[in-house]
Amino acid sequence: MTSEQQNPLAVDKISSLILRFSVPSIIAMLVSAVYNIADQLFIGNAVGTLGNAATNIAFPLAMMCTGLGLLFGIGGAASFNLHMGAGKKERAPYFVGNAITMLLTVGILLFAITELFLNPLLVGFGSPADVLPLARQYVRVTAIGFPFLILTIGSGHLIRADGSPKMAMFVNISGAVINIVLDAVFVLGFHWGMYGAAAATVIGQVISAIIAVCYLLHYRTVTLRSKHFRPNASHLAQICSLGMASAINQVAMMIVQITMNNLLKHYGAQSVYGESIPIACSGIVMKVNQLYFSVIIGLSQGSQPIQSFNYGAKQYNRVKESYLLAITVGAIVSIVSFLLFQIFPRQILGLFGSGSKEYFDFGVNYFRIFLLFTWLNFMQPISSTFFSSIGKAYKGTFLSLTRQILFLLPLLLLFPRFWGIKGILYASPVADVLSFAVGLAMVIHEFQLIRKLEVSEQNTTTSNMKVKIYFPAKKRAAKGGHHFLLRAFFTVSNRLLFIFQPDMSSQLIFDLILKLLHKLIQWKNCGIFFSMQTEGYGSVFFLIEADNQKIRHLLHLSFTHTIAKLLGSVIEFYTDILCL
């Protein structure tokens, strides 16, 4: 049995694999979202609207951590699975080792940059003057956890690639539970405010990272050695290319969030809501929406190892099946989330503390308008990860840019000029519709390409097979003649070998068959060369040779029809001539 056959990614039922890999991934993403939401819940109730605004100002840095974790985590996992699926087991560990090295490196760099340039960063993120001190308190502490957070996010994908989705889930859950418990103790119990929430977050991240490292040191499918951790330009290039789509999606969200914070601050100051209320509401809406997106992204990440391995193993039907199942579940989740956001916006806002009438009015409008077409948002993340999973990183990257950068960002800059602060809200549903249309068109085209690969693979995998057509003769009691039972198995390749075995009892019949077949098969005009060789009276071999293009042309246009007509003519010949 081959390694491909032994690997459950190649043989297990797709729905079971999606369930096995996606559920832990969804839980892990939900837990990651809970890190920020938990802080916001406790801060909103303990500190108030300004505290909620402060966590929103800090949110772009959390997005940057997620983006870097996905860049090297998904990129490393996809590269690993593609090479394992293709049978390149010796090279596969380098992608895991290089990914781990880079996760640690970029985490330390982001921590250093944040601590050195904290004040200008927060101002650039759109912080109002009354929010800046609280945001500074929060980020000063949470930045310590950046290396651990990035390592945890990336390691989750590497652990899933090793066939351990439950462990990936446990890594994230353990940190989230600790974060929530310590939030309650530090914020509500000790009244440490922003510092307490930040400290709880960092402690949870450190513990998650320790658990992840312990697993990575004992990888199951391959053995990781020191040489695998040395950065290599070619390995890192492939990792980055395959992880770029998911990373850019996060970076794009970060850019949009920063732009929105500044626009909400500017146009909010010109409205009845002021500077801080729109930013606070935006933070709540975005983080609640992140819960919904966690399910969608979890589906895409859970299907990634299935798609990568089977694409590498050239099992294209399983690739398509896994994508279609993920997209179906994603559509259902999107519709349910849309209904919740439209029906219960005020109740959701109330979970994050009290506020003024203007606070709730703007928050309800934000939910209902900004997320009006959120039921279409399953297409982009699932499809962009799909392209990266099959090695089409450039397509995944482009699709990741569509909603946030190509559509939403220009509309955010344009619409407020006409409709003020509500123009910011109108931009989102328009971008959602446009990005859905682009994603759908790209996937349809890719499925057409995969279909061509399937046909090509069918042609090449049959290159050394033989085709046998048996003509056993049996006495007909009524007429005393012969009739012939035909059993045929056909393949097409560069080199075809047809073996015809007629009844040896009739030399005349045998000769007639040869003449008839030679006349019926008119393939010389297509550039296919025909030759014939007999071995006694027991069989005759027809050797047909052609280049791949001509064979494929024959297969698509006329092969099945030609064979059927040929066999029909043979049967008719025997019926009319020999069995009279």
C-alpha positions in Angstrom: 0.0 0.0 0.0 1.3 3.5 -0.9 1.7 6.3 1.5 -1.0 8.1 -0.4 -3.4 5.2 0.2 -2.5 5.0 3.8 -3.0 8.7 4.5 -6.6 9.4 5.7 -6.5 12.6 3.6 -6.5 10.5 0.5 -9.0 7.8 1.4 -11.4 8.9 4.2 -14.8 10.3 3.4 -14.6 14.1 2.6 -17.5 15.0 4.9 -15.8 13.2 7.8 -12.5 14.9 7.0 -14.1 18.3 6.9 -15.8 17.7 10.2 -12.6 16.4 11.7 -10.4 19.3 10.6 -12.8 22.2 10.4 -14.5 21.8 13.8 -11.3 22.1 15.7 -10.2 24.9 13.4 -13.5 26.8 13.9 -13.2 26.4 17.6 -9.6 27.6 17.5 -10.6 30.7 15.4 -13.5 31.4 17.8 -11.2 31.1 20.7 -8.8 33.6 19.0 -11.7 36.0 18.5 -12.7 35.5 22.2 -9.3 36.9 23.2 -10.3 40.3 22.0 -14.0 40.1 22.7 -13.4 38.9 26.3 -11.3 42.0 26.9 -13.9 44.2 25.3 -16.7 42.7 27.4 -14.9 43.2 30.7 -13.5 46.6 29.7 -16.8 47.9 28.4 -18.6 47.0 31.6 -15.8 48.2 33.9 -14.4 51.2 32.1 -17.2 52.2 29.7 -17.4 53.6 26.1 -13.9 55.1 26.1 -12.5 51.7 27.1 -14.3 50.1 24.2 -12.9 52.7 21.9 -9.4 52.1 23.2 -9.5 48.3 22.4 -10.7 49.2 18.9 -7.8 51.5 18.4 -5.5 48.7 19.4 -7.3 46.2 17.2 -5.1 46.7 14.1 -2.1 45.4 16.0 -4.0 42.2 16.8 -4.9 41.9 13.1 -1.2 42.3 12.2 -0.3 39.5 14.6 -3.0 37.3 13.0 -1.8 38.2 9.5 1.8 37.2 10.3 0.7 34.0 12.0 -1.4 33.0 8.9 1.4 34.0 6.5 3.9 31.5 7.9 1.4 29.1 9.4 -0.9 28.5 6.4 2.1 28.9 4.0 4.1 26.3 5.9 1.2 23.9 6.3 0.1 24.1 2.7 3.7 23.6 1.5 4.1 20.7 3.8 0.9 19.0 2.7 1.6 19.6 -1.0 5.0 17.9 -0.7 3.7 15.0 1.4 0.8 14.4 -1.1 3.3 14.4 -3.9 5.5 11.8 -2.1 8.4 14.3 -1.4 8.7 13.4 2.3 12.3 14.3 2.7 11.8 17.9 1.6 8.5 18.5 3.5 10.0 19.0 7.0 11.9 22.1 5.9 8.7 24.0 5.4 7.6 23.3 8.9 10.9 24.2 10.5 11.4 27.4 8.4 7.8 28.5 9.3 8.5 28.1 13.0 11.7 30.1 12.8 9.9 33.0 11.0 6.9 33.0 13.4 9.3 33.6 16.3 11.4 36.2 14.4 8.5 38.4 13.2 6.9 38.2 16.6 9.9 39.7 18.3 10.3 42.3 15.6 6.7 43.5 15.9 7.0 43.7 19.7 10.1 45.9 19.3 8.5 48.2 16.7 5.4 48.6 18.8 7.2 49.5 22.0 9.5 52.0 20.2 6.8 53.7 18.2 3.7 53.2 20.4 2.4 56.8 20.5 2.6 57.6 16.8 1.1 54.2 15.9 -1.9 54.8 18.1 -2.4 58.3 16.8 -2.1 56.9 13.3 -4.7 54.3 14.1 -7.2 57.1 14.7 -7.2 57.5 18.5 -9.1 60.5 19.8 -7.3 62.5 22.5 -9.5 61.2 25.3 -9.0 57.6 24.2 -5.2 57.7 23.8 -4.2 57.2 27.4 -6.3 54.1 27.8 -5.1 52.7 24.4 -1.5 53.3 25.5 -2.0 51.4 28.8 -3.5 48.4 27.0 -1.0 48.1 24.1 2.1 48.7 26.3 1.3 45.3 28.0 -0.3 43.3 25.2 2.8 44.0 22.9 4.8 41.7 25.2 2.5 38.8 24.1 3.0 39.4 20.3 5.7 36.8 19.8 3.7 34.2 21.7 0.4 35.1 19.9 2.0 34.9 16.4 3.6 31.6 17.3 0.3 30.2 18.6 -1.7 31.2 15.5 0.9 29.8 13.1 1.5 26.6 15.1 -2.2 25.8 15.0 -2.0 25.3 11.2 1.3 23.4 11.4 -0.2 21.1 14.0 -3.3 20.5 11.8 -1.1 19.7 8.9 0.4 17.0 11.0 -3.0 15.4 11.3 -3.8 16.7 14.9 -6.6 19.2 14.6 -7.8 18.4 18.2 -4.4 19.4 19.6 -4.5 22.6 17.6 -7.9 23.3 19.2 -6.6 22.5 22.6 -3.7 25.0 22.2 -6.1 27.8 21.6 -8.7 26.8 24.1 -6.3 26.6 26.9 -5.1 30.1 26.4 -8.6 31.5 26.0 -10.0 29.9 29.1 -7.0 31.3 31.1 -7.6 34.8 29.6 -11.3 34.8 30.5 -10.7 33.6 34.0 -7.9 36.1 34.6 -10.0 38.9 33.0 -12.6 38.4 35.6 -10.0 38.3 38.4 -7.9 41.2 37.3 -10.6 43.6 35.9 -13.6 42.9 38.1 -11.8 41.5 41.2 -8.6 43.6 41.5 -10.0 46.6 39.5 -6.8 46.9 37.4 -8.7 48.2 34.4 -6.9 48.3 31.1 -3.7 46.9 32.6 -5.6 43.9 34.1 -7.2 43.0 30.8 -3.9 43.2 29.0 -2.1 41.1 31.5 -4.7 38.4 31.4 -4.4 38.3 27.6 -0.6 38.0 27.6 -0.6 35.2 30.3 -3.1 33.2 28.2 -1.0 33.6 25.0 2.2 32.5 26.8 0.6 29.3 28.0 -0.8 28.5 24.6 2.6 29.0 22.9 4.3 26.7 25.4 1.8 23.9 24.7 2.3 24.4 20.9 6.1 24.3 21.1 5.9 21.1 23.2 3.9 19.4 20.4 6.1 20.8 17.5 9.2 19.3 19.1 7.5 15.9 18.7 6.0 16.1 15.2 4.3 12.9 14.2 4.5 12.5 10.4 8.1 13.6 10.1 11.1 14.2 12.4 12.2 17.8 12.7 15.9 18.3 13.0 18.0 21.4 13.6 18.8 21.7 9.8 15.0 22.1 9.1 14.9 25.3 11.1 17.6 27.1 9.2 16.0 29.8 7.0 16.2 29.0 3.3 15.3 31.5 0.6 13.5 29.1 -1.7 11.6 27.4 1.1 10.6 30.8 2.6 9.6 32.0 -0.9 7.1 29.1 -1.3 5.8 29.5 2.3 5.2 33.2 1.8 3.6 32.7 -1.7 1.1 30.1 -0.3 0.4 32.0 2.9 0.2 35.4 1.3 -3.5 35.3 0.5 -4.7 34.8 4.1 -2.1 37.2 5.4 -3.0 39.9 2.9 -6.6 39.5 3.8 -5.8 40.3 7.4 -3.5 43.2 6.5 -6.2 44.5 4.2 -8.7 44.3 7.1 -6.1 46.2 9.2 -5.7 48.9 6.6 -9.5 49.2 6.3 -9.9 49.3 10.1 -7.3 52.1 10.4 -8.9 54.0 7.6 -12.4 53.6 9.2 -11.2 54.7 12.6 -9.8 57.9 11.1 -13.0 58.5 9.0 -15.3 57.8 11.9 -13.3 60.2 14.0 -13.4 62.9 11.3 -17.1 62.6 10.2 -18.2 61.7 13.7 -17.0 65.0 15.0 -19.3 66.6 12.4 -22.3 64.6 13.6 -24.4 64.3 16.7 -22.4 61.2 17.7 -19.0 62.8 18.3 -15.5 61.3 17.8 -15.6 58.4 20.3 -19.0 56.8 20.0 -18.6 55.8 16.3 -15.2 54.3 17.0 -16.5 52.3 20.0 -19.5 51.0 18.1 -17.3 50.1 15.1 -15.0 48.0 17.4 -17.9 46.1 18.8 -19.5 45.4 15.4 -16.1 44.3 13.9 -15.3 42.0 16.8 -18.8 40.4 16.8 -18.5 40.0 13.1 -15.2 38.4 13.7 -17.0 35.6 15.5 -19.0 34.9 12.3 -15.8 35.1 10.2 -14.1 32.7 12.6 -16.5 30.0 11.5 -16.0 30.8 7.8 -12.2 31.0 8.1 -12.2 27.8 10.2 -14.0 26.0 7.4 -11.5 27.2 4.9 -8.5 26.3 7.1 -10.0 22.9 7.9 -10.4 22.1 4.3 -6.9 23.3 3.4 -4.9 20.1 4.2 -7.6 18.0 2.4 -7.3 20.2 -0.7 -3.5 20.5 -0.7 -2.8 16.8 -0.2 -5.3 15.6 -2.7 -4.3 18.2 -5.3 -0.7 17.0 -4.8 -1.9 13.4 -5.2 -3.9 14.3 -8.3 -7.2 13.3 -6.7 -9.1 16.2 -8.2 -12.6 14.9 -7.4 -11.8 15.0 -3.7 -10.4 18.6 -4.1 -13.7 19.8 -5.6 -15.8 17.9 -3.2 -14.1 19.4 -0.2 -14.4 22.9 -1.6 -18.1 22.5 -2.4 -18.9 21.1 1.0 -17.1 24.0 2.7 -18.8 26.6 0.6 -22.2 25.1 1.3 -21.7 25.1 5.1 -20.3 28.6 4.8 -23.4 29.8 3.0 -25.7 28.4 5.7 -23.6 30.0 8.6 -23.6 33.3 6.7 -27.3 33.4 6.4 -27.9 32.6 10.1 -25.4 35.3 11.1 -27.0 37.8 8.9 -30.4 37.2 10.5 -28.9 37.6 14.0 -27.2 40.9 13.1 -30.4 42.3 11.6 -32.8 41.1 14.4 -30.8 41.5 17.6 -28.4 44.4 17.1 -29.4 46.3 20.3 -29.2 43.2 22.4 -25.7 42.4 21.2 -24.6 46.0 21.9 -26.0 45.8 25.4 -23.6 42.9 26.2 -20.7 45.3 26.0 -22.0 47.8 28.6 -24.3 50.7 28.8 -24.2 53.9 26.7 -26.1 56.9 25.6 -29.1 57.0 23.2 -26.7 58.2 20.4 -24.4 55.2 21.2 -27.2 52.6 20.7 -28.7 54.5 17.7 -25.4 54.5 15.8 -24.6 50.9 16.8 -27.9 49.5 15.6 -27.5 51.3 12.2 -23.9 50.0 12.0 -25.0 46.4 12.4 -28.0 46.6 10.0 -26.3 48.7 7.2 -22.7 47.7 7.3 -23.5 44.0 7.5 -26.5 44.1 5.1 -24.9 41.7 2.6 -22.7 39.7 5.1 -24.6 36.6 4.0 -22.4 36.7 0.8 -19.1 37.0 2.7 -18.4 33.2 2.8 -17.2 33.2 -0.8 -14.0 35.2 -0.5 -12.2 33.7 2.5 -13.0 30.1 1.5 -12.1 30.6 -2.1 -8.9 32.5 -1.4 -7.7 29.7 0.9 -8.8 27.1 -1.8 -6.5 28.8 -4.4 -3.6 28.8 -2.0 -4.2 25.2 -1.0 -3.8 24.0 -4.6 -0.7 26.1 -5.2 -2.4 29.0 -7.0 -1.1 31.6 -4.6 -1.4 34.5 -7.0 -5.1 33.9 -7.4 -5.7 33.5 -3.7 -3.8 36.8 -3.1 -5.8 38.7 -5.7 -9.1 37.4 -4.3 -8.0 38.4 -0.8 -7.5 41.9 -2.0 -10.9 42.3 -3.7 -13.2 43.1 -0.9 -11.0 45.1 1.4 -8.6 46.9 -0.9 -10.0 47.0 -4.4 -13.7 47.7 -3.4 -14.2 48.7 0.2 -11.3 51.1 0.7 -12.1 53.3 -2.3 -15.8 53.3 -1.4 -15.0 54.3 2.2 -13.1 57.3 0.8 -15.9 58.2 -1.7 -19.3 57.6 -0.1 -18.8 59.8 3.0 -18.3 62.8 0.7 -22.0 62.4 -0.3 -23.7 60.9 2.8 -21.4 61.9 5.6 -20.8 59.3 8.4 -23.6 57.0 7.0 -21.6 56.8 3.8 -19.0 54.7 5.7 -21.8 52.2 6.5 -23.1 52.1 2.9 -19.7 51.2 1.5 -19.6 47.7 3.0 -22.6 46.1 1.4 -21.6 47.3 -2.1 -18.1 45.8 -1.6 -19.6 42.6 -0.4 -21.7 42.1 -3.6 -18.8 43.0 -5.9 -16.3 40.6 -4.1 -18.8 37.8 -4.2 -19.2 38.1 -7.9 -15.5 38.1 -8.6 -14.9 35.1 -6.3 -17.7 33.1 -8.0 -16.3 33.8 -11.5 -12.8 32.8 -10.5 -13.9 29.5 -8.9 -16.0 28.5 -11.9 -13.0 29.1 -14.2 -10.7 27.1 -11.8 -13.1 24.2 -11.8 -13.0 24.1 -15.6 -9.2 24.0 -15.4 -9.3 21.1 -12.9 -11.7 19.2 -15.2 -9.0 19.4 -17.9 -6.4 18.1 -15.5 -8.7 15.2 -14.7 -9.0 14.3 -18.3 -5.3 14.6 -18.9 -4.6 12.5 -15.8 -7.0 9.8 -17.0 -5.1 9.7 -20.3 -1.6 9.4 -18.8 -2.4 6.9 -16.1 -3.5 4.3 -18.7 -0.3 4.4 -20.8 0.8 0.8 -20.1 -2.6 -1.0 -20.0 -3.8 -3.5 -22.6 -7.1 -3.7 -24.2 -8.6 -7.1 -24.9 -11.5 -7.9 -27.0 -12.6 -11.5 -26.9 -14.5 -13.3 -29.6 -15.3 -16.8 -28.2 -17.2 -18.9 -30.7 -20.2 -20.9 -29.7 -22.4 -23.3 -31.7 -25.8 -22.0 -32.5 -28.2 -25.0 -32.2 -30.8 -23.6 -34.5 -28.7 -22.4 -37.4 -25.5 -24.3 -36.9 -23.5 -21.1 -37.3 -21.4 -19.0 -34.9 -22.1 -16.0 -32.8 -19.5 -14.0 -30.9 -19.6 -12.5 -27.4 -17.8 -9.2 -27.2 -16.1 -8.0 -24.0 -14.0 -4.8 -24.3 -11.9 -2.7 -21.9 -10.6 0.5 -23.5 -7.8 2.9 -22.6 -6.2 5.8 -24.4 -2.6 6.9 -24.2 0.4 7.6 -26.5 0.7 3.9 -27.1 -2.3 1.7 -27.5 -2.2 -2.1 -27.7 -5.4 -3.8 -28.8 -5.4 -7.5 -28.5 -8.0 -9.4 -30.5 -8.5 -13.0 -29.7 -11.0 -14.7 -32.1 -12.0 -18.4 -32.1 -9.1 -20.4 -33.5 -11.4 -22.8 -35.2 -12.0 -20.6 -38.2 -9.2 -19.3 -40.3 -11.7 -17.7 -42.7 -13.5 -15.8 -39.9 -10.2 -14.6 -38.5 -9.0 -13.3 -41.9 -12.3 -11.5 -42.5 -12.1 -9.9 -39.1 -8.6 -8.5 -39.9 -9.7 -7.1 -43.2 -12.8 -5.6 -41.8 -11.0 -3.9 -38.9 -8.3 -2.6 -41.2 -10.9 -1.0 -43.4 -13.0 0.5 -40.6 -10.2 2.1 -38.6 -9.4 5.2 -40.7 -7.1 7.0 -38.2 -4.2 7.7 -40.5 -5.9 11.0 -41.5 -5.7 12.1 -37.9 -1.9 11.6 -37.8 -2.3 8.3 -35.9 -0.1 5.5 -37.2 -1.5 2.0 -37.5 0.3 -1.3 -37.7 -0.7 -4.9 -37.3 1.0 -8.0 -36.3 -0.3 -11.6 -36.0 0.9 -14.3 -33.7 -0.3 -17.5 -35.2 -4.0 -17.8 -35.3 -4.7 -17.1 -31.6 -4.5 -13.4 -31.5 -3.7 -10.2 -33.4 -2.1 -7.1 -32.0 -2.9 -3.6 -33.2 -0.3 -1.1 -32.2 -1.5 2.5 -32.5 0.9 5.5 -31.7 0.2 9.2 -31.7 1.3 12.3 -29.8 -0.7 13.4 -26.7 -2.5 16.2 -28.4 -3.9 14.0 -31.2 -4.9 11.3 -28.7 -6.7 13.8 -26.5 -8.4 15.2 -29.6 -9.5 11.7 -30.6 -10.7 11.0 -27.0 -12.7 14.2 -26.8 -14.3 14.1 -30.2 -14.7 10.6 -31.5 -13.0 7.8 -29.6 -16.0 6.4 -27.8 -18.3 6.8 -30.8 -15.7 5.3 -33.1 -15.2 2.2 -30.9 -18.9 1.7 -30.5 -19.4 2.0 -34.3 -16.5 -0.4 -34.9 -17.9 -3.1 -32.5 -21.4 -2.6 -34.0 -20.1 -3.2 -37.4 -18.3 -6.3 -36.4 -21.4 -7.7 -34.8 -23.4 -6.8 -37.9 -20.8 -8.4 -40.1 -21.0 -11.7 -38.2 -24.8 -11.7 -38.1 -25.3 -11.0 -41.8 -22.5 -13.0 -43.3 -21.5 -15.8 -41.0 -24.7 -16.7 -39.3 -27.0 -17.1 -42.3 
